[in-house]
Amino acid sequence: MEASKLVPLLVSAAIGDKRTETLIGSAVSLIGIIATQFLGGWDIALKVMVYLMVADYISGLLGAIKTKTVNSEIMFWGGIRKAIVLGVIALSVLLDEFVGGQAPVFRTLVLYFYAGREGLSVVENLGVLGVPLPRIITQFLEQLKDKGEGK
């Protein structure tokens, strides 16, 4: 393929052929950048937290489907609770900045606490679905919850 044809192909693949694709992609990127900044950076702790939130939501939905108890209002408020947790994480980042410490103490505590809760919720949902889990995973999640509660 000629270089003159390759460059436009790469550009259109990266930003889209249409103006709408470019605008939507840019908006999503901007929202992601701002959210990551407010949440203290996209590190492994935040990744684990977000993945656990998604796994909890999906496993909860599947459990509700299995038990035939799907309720859109419960799902809505579950999503709102998860958004509030992200808000608490953002607040903990501000608290870390406020006290001027070099280490993100409040953020780490908040992430451990909520990761433990989300993880235990995933384990409960998997139990409803009949999925067995190794004891070591449940012990690890309980330890995370205990760290978050200051035990």
DATAHU-V520347 format. One record per residue. N is the residue number from 1. RES is the residue in one letter. OMEGA is omega in degrees with one decimal (* if undefined). BURIAL is + if it has 16 or more other ideal C-beta (glycine too) atoms within 10 Angstrom, else -. Layout:
n: (N	N)
res: (RES	RES)
omega: (OMEGA	OMEGA)
burial: (BURIAL	BURIAL)
This chain:
n: (1	2	3	4	5	6	7	8	9	10	11	12	13	14	15	16	17	18	19	20	21	22	23	24	25	26	27	28	29	30	31	32	33	34	35	36	37	38	39	40	41	42	43	44	45	46	47	48	49	50	51	52	53	54	55	56	57	58	59	60	61	62	63	64	65	66	67	68	69	70	71	72	73	74	75	76	77	78	79	80	81	82	83	84	85	86	87	88	89	90	91	92	93	94	95	96	97	98	99	100	101	102	103	104	105	106	107	108	109	110	111	112	113	114	115	116	117	118	119	120	121	122	123	124	125	126	127	128	129	130	131	132	133	134	135	136	137	138	139	140	141	142	143	144	145	146	147	148	149	150	151)
res: (M	E	A	S	K	L	V	P	L	L	V	S	A	A	I	G	D	K	R	T	E	T	L	I	G	S	A	V	S	L	I	G	I	I	A	T	Q	F	L	G	G	W	D	I	A	L	K	V	M	V	Y	L	M	V	A	D	Y	I	S	G	L	L	G	A	I	K	T	K	T	V	N	S	E	I	M	F	W	G	G	I	R	K	A	I	V	L	G	V	I	A	L	S	V	L	L	D	E	F	V	G	G	Q	A	P	V	F	R	T	L	V	L	Y	F	Y	A	G	R	E	G	L	S	V	V	E	N	L	G	V	L	G	V	P	L	P	R	I	I	T	Q	F	L	E	Q	L	K	D	K	G	E	G	K)
omega: (-178.8	-179.7	-179.2	178.0	-177.2	-176.9	178.1	178.1	179.1	179.4	-179.5	176.9	-177.7	-174.7	177.2	179.8	-172.7	180.0	-179.5	178.0	-179.6	-179.5	179.8	178.1	178.5	179.8	178.5	177.9	180.0	178.3	178.3	179.6	-179.6	179.6	179.1	178.3	-179.5	-177.6	173.3	178.5	-176.5	179.5	-175.5	-179.8	179.2	176.7	178.8	-179.2	-178.1	178.5	177.4	177.6	179.5	179.4	178.6	-178.3	-178.5	-179.4	175.6	177.2	179.1	176.9	178.1	177.0	-178.9	-178.1	179.2	178.5	-179.5	-178.7	-175.7	179.4	177.4	178.3	179.3	-178.0	172.7	176.4	177.5	178.2	179.9	176.3	178.3	176.7	177.0	175.4	177.4	176.6	178.1	177.6	178.6	175.6	177.9	177.8	176.4	178.0	-178.1	-179.1	173.3	178.4	178.6	-178.7	-179.7	-174.4	-177.6	180.0	179.9	178.4	-179.4	-179.8	177.9	-178.2	-176.8	175.4	176.4	179.3	179.4	179.4	177.4	177.6	176.2	179.2	177.1	-179.8	178.1	174.5	176.7	-179.9	179.2	-179.5	177.9	178.7	175.6	-178.7	-177.7	179.2	179.7	177.2	179.1	-179.6	176.4	177.2	177.0	179.6	179.6	177.2	179.3	179.8	176.3	-179.7	*)
burial: (-	-	-	-	-	-	-	-	-	-	-	-	-	-	-	-	-	-	-	-	-	-	-	-	-	-	-	-	-	-	-	-	-	-	-	-	-	-	+	+	-	-	-	-	+	+	-	+	+	+	-	+	+	-	+	+	+	-	+	+	-	+	+	+	-	-	-	-	-	-	-	-	-	-	-	-	-	+	-	-	-	+	-	-	+	+	-	-	+	+	-	+	+	-	+	+	-	-	-	-	-	-	-	+	-	+	+	+	+	+	+	+	+	+	+	+	+	+	+	+	+	+	+	-	+	+	-	-	-	-	-	-	-	-	-	-	-	-	-	-	+	-	-	+	+	-	+	+	-	-	-)
